[in-house]
Amino acid sequence: MDTITAEDFAALDGLEGWRVIDGMACAYFDTRDFAAGAALVAKIAGLADAADHHPDVDLRYRGVTVRVVTHSAGGLTAKDISLAREITAAAAASGVAADPERLTPRA
């Protein structure tokens, strides 16, 4: 599977709020409370299972951080683009937007 660069990823439509950090496509969704975050995580789980492509998801009191990468390809691929777009759409349908200012590299 072909990989894409961080620059190519950033230029794509439908990925507003996503950033490439440490080689992974990352987004933070400000859900404002834990229950809304848990509901978003459940939606992400359904999308990931349907795609057979599972992101790293970090649920906190006020938000959800999602990281996607195709480990078997050693980078970002079309699978990551598709899943990121689906996650963004699911979040938007729940009234939640990505907030790229809240992203930080992993420690």
Long-range contacts (C-beta under 8 A, 24 or more apart in sequence): 1-70, 1-72, 1-73, 1-77, 1-78, 1-79, 2-73, 2-77, 2-78, 3-70, 3-73, 3-74, 3-75, 3-76, 3-77, 4-75, 4-76, 4-77, 4-78, 4-81, 5-76, 6-76, 9-76, 9-80, 9-81, 12-81, 14-85, 14-88, 15-81, 15-84, 15-85, 15-88, 16-88, 16-98, 17-88, 17-97, 17-98, 17-99, 17-100, 18-84, 18-88, 18-98, 18-100, 19-100, 19-103, 20-76, 21-67, 21-103, 21-104, 21-105, 21-106, 22-105, 22-106, 23-69, 23-75, 23-76, 24-56, 24-67, 24-68, 24-69, 24-76, 25-67, 25-68, 25-69, 25-76, 25-80, 25-81, 25-84, 26-65, 26-66, 26-67, 26-68, 26-103, 27-65, 27-66, 27-84, 27-87, 27-88, 27-98, 27-100, 27-103, 28-63, 28-64, 28-65, 28-66, 28-98, 28-99, 28-100, 28-102, 28-103, 29-63, 29-64, 29-65, 29-66, 29-91, 29-96, 29-97, 29-98, 29-99, 30-62, 30-63, 30-96, 30-97, 30-99, 30-102, 31-62, 31-63, 31-64, 31-94, 31-96, 32-62, 32-63, 33-61, 33-62, 34-59, 34-61, 34-62, 36-94, 36-96, 37-61, 37-62, 37-63, 37-64, 39-94, 40-64, 40-90, 40-91, 40-94, 40-96, 43-87, 43-90, 43-91, 43-94, 44-87, 44-90, 47-83, 47-86, 47-87, 47-90, 48-83, 51-79, 51-82, 51-83, 51-86, 53-79, 53-80, 53-83, 55-83, 55-87, 63-99, 63-102, 65-102, 65-103
